[in-house]
Amino acid sequence: MNIDLQAREITPLRNTFAHVAKYVGDDKPASRYQEATLGAQPTANFHYRPTWDPQHEIFDASRSAVVLADWYVLRDPRQFYYATWTMARARQQDAIEANFQFVESRGMVAKIPDDVRRKALDVLLPLRHAAWGANMNNASICAYGYGTAFTAPAMFHAMDNLGVAQYLTRLGLALDDPAVLDAGKQAWLADPRWQVLRRCVEDTFVVDDPFELFVAQNLALDGLLYPLIYGAFVDDHIALQGGTAVAMLTAFMPEWHDESARWVDAVLKTAAAESDANRLLISRWAQAWIERAEAALAPVAYLALGDVGEQALADARQALVERCRKAGISV
């Protein structure tokens, strides 16, 4: 019995979906990121306007004062869609789990001086609530923003912030008993050193413009908080005083911030380059919210670093101003 196997090439009738082909061309195969992102948001045939906001459609670009001819120009340089995002975070989760196991197996927590451990808890645990605020804000950006290229990464960002809050919770439980979580909550609610930051976070909850909220949370607040806390405080202060375990257990945070800053900067650069009106508006928002965030973090900087906290915060601001300059924003 003879079997004759032959290979035949089958030419596809089309390379991608019609709504994606409008962006990449009919004759070009689209990447998975493009197929999961471009043209994915509904744009027509809505039944009725939301009863809670009759001035806008369910998906409505006019909710933002930023004007773009096509909101799908706000591409994510990381090329994240759900699958690639979950795979990236899974790898990072494995690395952090290994860090927790290493710290526990080597008894590294017991080797941290008591004053260093207490200082780490006093500074880091209230930030669980700031991360929760960032989660809420990015969920709002996803809900009220326009275009999947802008809103989908915002939802990933929201869940990343929830992960940051959970890692801080695990840090507290690794360093001490569960009562420290309640202590961190009470500090966030009542300690005068945290109230300016708390008010700043809560004021962002009522920012209506999703793009302004993007600037306030992801550029201004995060752009100052992460270098100050996980750079100047954890890496340059706590780790050098016997708190290497704390740096290992918070390793996700600075790595994540550096990665996500690429997306934030790309969005701002593209939107600002669209028109002078956009650039001036975004620059005004950035100026106002960076000043607000800097004032809010000043008491936290002093709590964390004492007299050198002011310089550490100034350094973080200078780095953020440079990021803005590269993105075409004047601050």
N, C-alpha and C positions, 0 to 999 in steps of 0.2 A: 504494500500500500504506500503510495507516494502522496505527500502533502506539499502543495506548492504555496508558499507564503510570499505574499507580495506587499510592499509598503506603498501606500497611496497618500498623497498629500491632499488634505481637504482645506480648501480656502474658505475662511469664514465669510459670511455675507456682510458682516459688519464687525468692527473691532471693539466697540463699546456701546453703552446705552446712548440713546439719542440726546438725552438731556446733558450727558457728559461730553458728547461729541461737539456740542456748541462751544465748549471751552477749549478742547484739545484738538479738534479737527476730525472729520469723518474717517480719514485714512490713517489715523494714528492710534495704536493701542494705548489704553489708559492704564495708569498704575492703580493698584488697589486703593491707595490713598485718594487719588482723584475720583475713583468710582464711588468711594464711601463719602465724599465730601461735596463735590461740585454739583450744583443744581439740586441738592437733596431736599432743600426746604420747600414746602408747599407755597405757591405764590398766587393761586387763583381758586375760584369755586368755594369760597368760605360761606358757610351758612348764614352767619350773622356776626356783627361786631360783639366783642365781649361786653356783657351788661355792666361789668365793673369798670370798663374803660371804653365808652362808646365812641371816643374820638379816634380810636385806632383800630386797625384790623388785628387779628390774632398775631400775625407776623407783619410788622410794620417798621420800615426803616426810619420813619419820621419820629420814632421815639427818641432818637439821638439827634443832637444838633450837628454832629459830624455828617457830612454829605459825601457819599461815594457813588460813582456811576455804577459800580459793580462791587458788592460787598464780598464777592468771592476772590477778590485780589488779596485779601488778608490771609495768605497761605501760612501754614505752620512749617517752619524750616525743619522741624523734627519729623515731618511727614506722619504724624500720629493720627491713626484712626483706632477704633476700639481694639482690634487685634494687636497692633504694634504697641499701643500704649500698655495693654495688659501684659504683654511679654516683657517689655522693658521694666515695668514695675515688679513683675515676678522675679526677675534676676536680682533687682535691688533688694527685694524682700528676702531672698535667699542669703544675700550678703549680710544683711542686718541680723537675721536669725543666727548666722554663724558668729557674728560679733557678740550677741547676747550669750550664746553657748560658751564662747571662749572666756568672756568675763566671768561667767558663773563658775565654769570648771576650774579657773585659775584663782578663784577667790579674790578677784581684783577689787570688788567693792569694799571688802574689809580693810584693804590697804589704803583707801582714800582717807586723808585726815578729816576728822569730824567737822572742823570749821569749813573746809573746802566742800564737803558733801552737803552741809547745811546751806552754804551759799548757792550751790548749784540748784538745790531744790527751791530755794526762795526766789530765784530768778527764772527758772525754766518752767515750773509747774503752772504759774498763772498764765503762761503763754499758751496753754491748752485752749483757753477761752478766746484768745486772739486768733488762733488757728481755726477755731469753730466759726468765728466771725468771717474769716476769709472764705471758708466753705460756703456760708450763707450768701456772701456777696457774689461769688462766682456762679453759684446756682441761679442767682438773680440775673446775672449777665447772660447766662444761657437761656433763661426764660424770656427775657425782654430784648435781647440783642437780635441782630438780623444777619442771616446767612450762616449756613452750617460751618463754613471755614472759620467763622468767629465764635460761634456758640458751642460747637462740639469740643474744642480744646478748653473752653471755659468750664465745661462740665467735668472734663478730666482734671482740670486744675482744682475744682471744688473737691473732688474725691481725694486728690493728693493732699489737700489741706486737712481733710479728715484723717488721713493716714498720719500726718505730722502730729495731730492731737493725740492719736492713739499711741504713737511712739513715745511721746512725752509722758503719757499715762504709764506705759510700761517702764519707762525710766524711773518714775517715782516709786513704783512698786519694787523695782530692783534695788533701789538705794535705801528704802525705808518701808514702814508699814503703811497700810491703806489710809491711815489718818492724814498723811501728808497731802493727799488729793483734796480732802476737805479744807485743809489749811491753805492750799493754793487757791481754791475757789473763794474762800473768805478774803484772802489778800486781794483778789481781783475785784471783789464786791465792796471792800471797805478800806483797804490800806490806801492812804492818801497818795503814796508813790505810784500807784497803778491807776488812779482815777482819771488822769488826763488822757492816758492811752485808752482806757475803757470808753470814755466819752467819745473819743475820736472814732473808735471802732463802731460804736453804736450809732453815731451820726451818719456813718456811711450806709447804714441800713435803709435810710430814707432818701438816698440819692436816686433820682428818677432816671437820669440819662445813663443807659448801660455803658456807654463808652467813657463817660466821666467816672463812673464807678470802677471801670477797668483801670483807669489812670490812678485813682485814689488808692485802690487796694493793691493791685499787682505791680504798679510802678512805685508809688510813693511809700506806702506802709511797708510792703515786703522788701522794697529796694533799700530801705534803711535798717529794718529790723534784722534781717538775716545776716548781713555782714557784721552788724554790731554784736548780736548775741552769739551766733555760731562761729563767727570769725574772731573778733576781738575778745569776747568773753570766754567761750568754751575752748577754742584752739590756742589762743595766745595767753590766756590767764589760768583757767581751771586746769587744763592739761599739763601746764608747766609747774603746777603746785601739787602734783600727785593725783590729779583727776583724769588720767588717761582713759579710764573706763568710761567716764562721762562723754569724752570725745568719740569713743568707739560706738557708744549707744545712740549718739545723735549724728552719726556720719551721714545718714540719708539727707538730712536737712540742707547742709551747704551744697551737696552734690545736686540735689533736686533744684535748689534755687538757681545755681549756675546754668543748669539745663533749661529750666523754664524761662529764664531771662532772655534766652534766644528768641522764644516765641513772643514774649512781651515786646521786646525791642523791634522785632520784625513787623508786628502789627502797627506799632506807633510810627515807625519809619514810613511804611507804605501809606498809612492814612494821612500823615502830615505832608507827604510829597504830592498828594492828590490836588491840593489847592492851597493858596495862601490863607484862605479863611480857615481851613482845617488846621493848618500849622499854628496860626495865632491862637485859635481856640484851645487846642491841645496844650500849647505852651502855657497858656493862662491857667488851665486846670492843673498842669504839672507843678507850676510855681506855687499855687495856692496850697495844694495838698502836700507837697514836700515840706513846705514851711509848717503846716499843721502837724504832719507826722514827726518832724524833727522836734517840735515843742512837746509833743506827747511822749516821745521816747527819752527826753532829757532826764526826767526823774528815774527812769529805768536804767539809763546809762550810769547814773551816779550810784544807784543801788548795786549794780553789777560790778562796777570798776572803780568806784570812788572818784578821786580827783582826776584820774586819767580818762574817766568816762566821757567828759566833754570833748576831748581831743579825738577819742575813738568815734564818737558820733559825727564830729566834723569830717573825719576821714571818710566815713561811710557816705556822708552827703556829697563830698567831692567826687567820689567814685560814681555816685548816682548822677550827678550833674554831667560827668563825662559820658556816661551812657546816653543821656538825653541829647547831648551835643552830636554824638555819632548817629542818633536817630533823626536828626534834623529839628530838634525841639530846643527852643531857647528858654533856659532857666537861669 
